[in-house]
Amino acid sequence: MDAPARPRDSRHRSTSARAVKEANRAASPRDTGESRRFTPALAGIVASLALLAGCKGDDHGRDNVVDASARAIPAPSSPPEDTSPAGPVLLNPPPPKVAEPGLDDPVAVILRARELAAAGDADALRTHVAGDASHLPVATIRRLVGEAPPGEPRLEGARAVVPLGRPGREDGVVVLVHRDGRWLLEPSLTAQWREVAPGPDAPPNATLSLDEALAGVEGEGDLVAVFDIVGGGLTCRLFEARAPRTVANFVGLARGLRGFIDPRSGGWAKRPFYDGLTFHAVARVRPAGAGGDALPDVLLGGDPQGDGRGGPGYAIADEVDATLRHDRAGILSMANKGPNTAGSQFFITLRALPELDDRNTVFGVCDPVSRLEALAASPHDDAGALTPPIRVESVRIERRARSPR
């Protein structure tokens, strides 16, 4: 369900600026020299803990999948026109939890968390917090859940956004995620929360429905995007039924039906957006293994600037479906700089990355993995920027019958 319209570029303020700062600080591992590896152009991937929003501002400013030692997502205080890269997020391993029964209502979870925080029951409180943030201090969680009365939850697939305070006078929001049959508080998403900034109110910026984006696509079978690349391409099956808005945006851009701001002219344009762009970077979402992994975690593309900072001039709302997970190599997902900031940049996973679930919108799966691995093994600098970038000649949208296995 689409989020209610709000003034352009507006966003909820967190209940407490101090809580936001603590949440982001707690989610960010100490910066080491290793944090500069594989953090080029993935702001979206790291934006969820910076979803490959990933590289630090002084590291080429590209979008990238960041390594576990990289800093977390930009604070919500960043301006809407934030030029940091977009990407997947990086999380610390959660401590063991004691069992407290889960609650099936987001508001009930918030109220219970307030009770437990007031009582100082840290163990029970942390059973109501998503694993990647359950290490946060009780005081920080208490400030994030606030004291104002919770309003009606807005359900967004596997996420719930609960406004605090009276209608029209909200005092921030609390974001929860649905995992393993229960609602859990998500402090990092709460700290980063912003409403979607749809861009200028201009006819070329009209959002396309899925039917409009697919008009004229002939044939039967799965909807696929074919990436034509010298040396061998990729075929990505798109999840049109479970991520219709994201697929409509991607297909509309690929087919030249969706307007975007041309970075060269500064004006609105309509042409096949992805043709001639590149896979510009690789990145890590988690630390390399003890012996060092041969491949990074994600391959990044879709940036008209080629440095991880570009986009189409507008943002789209996230689509979080509990059945769409970053559960294998080849998952096609939107890069972002935090909630509701995706535009045109995307990444493809090289392995299962559950850390990104509920943070980045999964909208397809790509094959063959062997070709994906070959692309990700291309030369790159220490920040993850591919040298040279891999040119995508075109992205074709068509339907294909699925081959029997």
Secondary structure, 3 states (H helix, E strand, C coil): CCCCCCCCCCCCCCCCHHHHHHHHHHHCCCCCHHHHCCCCECEECECCCCECECCCCCCCCECECCCCCCCCCCCCCCCCCCCCCCECCCCCCCCCCCCCCCCCCHHHHHHHHHHHHHHCCHHHHHCCECHHHCCCCHHHHHHHHCCCCECCCEEECCEEEEEECCCCCCCCEEEEEEECCEEEECHHHHHHCCCCCCCCCCHHHCCCCHHHHHCCCCCCCEEEEEEECCCCCEEEEECCCCCHHHHHHHHHHHCCCCCEECCCCCCEECCCCCCCCEEEEEECCCCCCCCCCCCCCEEEECCCCCCCCCCCCCCECCCCCCCCCCCCCCEEEECECCCCCECCCEEEECCCCHHHCCCCCEEEEEECHHHHHHHHCCCECCCCEEEEEEECCEEEEEEECCCCC
